[in-house]
Amino acid sequence: MHLRVMTYNVRHCRTFWGTVRTEQFAEVIREYNVDIVGMQE
């Protein structure tokens, strides 16, 4: 059995320029096709 785990520092769901982009973060998570995501900030 394989389990893919990802940790992601989302910086309050803000981009480098300070705009809120939750859909951008969701797309990154989808691209990695992980089983478990740990999000922190």
N, CA, C and O of each residue as an XYZ file, in Angstrom:
164
protein
N       0.848     -1.184      0.000
C       0.000      0.000      0.000
C       0.891      1.244      0.000
O       1.868      1.321      0.745
N       0.543      2.203     -0.835
C       1.253      3.474     -0.899
C       0.342      4.585     -0.399
O      -0.852      4.609     -0.701
N       0.907      5.482      0.351
C       0.159      6.611      0.894
C       0.951      7.880      0.609
O       2.101      8.009      1.026
N       0.335      8.809     -0.099
C       1.009     10.073     -0.429
C       0.558     11.151      0.548
O      -0.634     11.423      0.690
N       1.536     11.761      1.219
C       1.269     12.773      2.235
C       1.951     14.069      1.822
O       3.072     14.058      1.313
N       1.267     15.179      2.043
C       1.798     16.495      1.676
C       1.583     17.458      2.830
O       0.522     17.446      3.456
N       2.577     18.296      3.122
C       2.374     19.407      4.046
C       2.452     20.684      3.229
O       3.242     20.780      2.289
N       1.636     21.659      3.583
C       1.539     22.877      2.780
C       1.382     24.063      3.718
O       0.427     24.128      4.492
N       2.322     25.000      3.646
C       2.234     26.236      4.410
C       1.490     27.248      3.543
O       2.049     27.766      2.576
N       0.250     27.528      3.880
C      -0.616     28.324      3.009
C      -0.580     29.828      3.253
O      -1.225     30.575      2.518
N       0.152     30.292      4.256
C       0.285     31.733      4.504
C      -1.064     32.445      4.503
O      -1.223     33.447      3.806
N      -2.016     31.965      5.250
C      -3.357     32.561      5.330
C      -4.055     32.594      3.969
O      -4.882     33.471      3.719
N      -3.733     31.657      3.103
C      -4.304     31.563      1.740
C      -4.040     32.817      0.923
O      -4.864     33.207      0.096
N      -2.909     33.442      1.148
C      -2.539     34.640      0.389
C      -1.314     34.350     -0.475
O      -0.420     33.600     -0.084
N      -1.295     34.958     -1.647
C      -0.150     34.829     -2.537
C       0.976     35.728     -2.038
O       0.824     36.431     -1.039
N       2.079     35.699     -2.724
C       3.223     36.553     -2.391
C       2.827     38.022     -2.363
O       3.387     38.798     -1.589
N       1.864     38.417     -3.202
C       1.439     39.817     -3.307
C       0.314     40.170     -2.346
O      -0.130     41.318     -2.318
N      -0.159     39.204     -1.556
C      -1.159     39.479     -0.533
C      -2.600     39.230     -0.930
O      -3.500     39.448     -0.119
N      -2.849     38.782     -2.148
C      -4.220     38.504     -2.566
C      -4.640     37.106     -2.104
O      -3.816     36.195     -2.029
N      -5.922     36.948     -1.798
C      -6.454     35.652     -1.359
C      -6.763     34.816     -2.592
O      -7.517     35.247     -3.464
N      -6.178     33.616     -2.667
C      -6.352     32.760     -3.833
C      -6.556     31.309     -3.421
O      -5.709     30.462     -3.705
N      -7.663     31.013     -2.759
C      -7.890     29.637     -2.300
C      -7.943     28.647     -3.462
O      -7.502     27.507     -3.313
N      -8.472     29.059     -4.616
C      -8.552     28.142     -5.751
C      -7.156     27.781     -6.256
O      -6.949     26.672     -6.748
N      -6.215     28.686     -6.144
C      -4.841     28.407     -6.558
C      -4.219     27.331     -5.660
O      -3.547     26.424     -6.151
N      -4.441     27.432     -4.363
C      -3.912     26.433     -3.446
C      -4.578     25.079     -3.677
O      -3.913     24.045     -3.621
N      -5.870     25.077     -3.931
C      -6.585     23.824     -4.197
C      -6.043     23.153     -5.455
O      -5.918     21.929     -5.495
N      -5.725     23.930     -6.471
C      -5.192     23.378     -7.713
C      -3.827     22.722     -7.483
O      -3.553     21.654     -8.030
N      -2.988     23.347     -6.690
C      -1.677     22.762     -6.382
C      -1.857     21.411     -5.696
O      -1.172     20.444     -6.031
N      -2.772     21.345     -4.742
C      -3.017     20.088     -4.025
C      -3.531     19.020     -4.987
O      -3.101     17.869     -4.915
N      -4.443     19.385     -5.881
C      -4.964     18.429     -6.872
C      -3.850     17.908     -7.775
O      -3.813     16.718     -8.087
N      -2.949     18.783     -8.194
C      -1.863     18.380     -9.092
C      -0.970     17.311     -8.472
O      -0.465     16.440     -9.181
N      -0.772     17.368     -7.163
C       0.087     16.390     -6.498
C      -0.633     15.077     -6.203
O       0.014     14.088     -5.858
N      -1.952     15.051     -6.333
C      -2.730     13.816     -6.187
C      -2.381     13.069     -4.894
O      -2.006     11.897     -4.924
N      -2.510     13.760     -3.770
C      -2.132     13.189     -2.475
C      -3.338     12.586     -1.768
O      -4.486     12.886     -2.095
N      -3.051     11.730     -0.793
C      -4.093     11.109      0.013
C      -4.399     11.922      1.265
O      -5.550     12.012      1.692
N      -3.356     12.516      1.852
C      -3.507     13.303      3.077
C      -2.755     14.618      2.913
O      -1.612     14.633      2.456
N      -3.402     15.726      3.288
C      -2.761     17.045      3.247
C      -2.774     17.642      4.640
O      -3.822     17.714      5.282
N      -1.611     18.069      5.107
C      -1.515     18.817      6.354
C      -1.247     20.269      6.008
O      -0.229     20.587      5.394
N      -2.154     21.149      6.400
C      -1.993     22.571      6.077
C      -1.689     23.341      7.350
O      -2.305     23.113      8.391
N      -0.742     24.246      7.257
C      -0.379     25.038      8.428
C      -0.155     26.494      8.045
O       0.121     26.832      6.893
N      -0.282     27.316      9.033
C       0.115     28.718      9.015
C      -0.414     29.375     10.250
O      -0.201     30.570     10.454
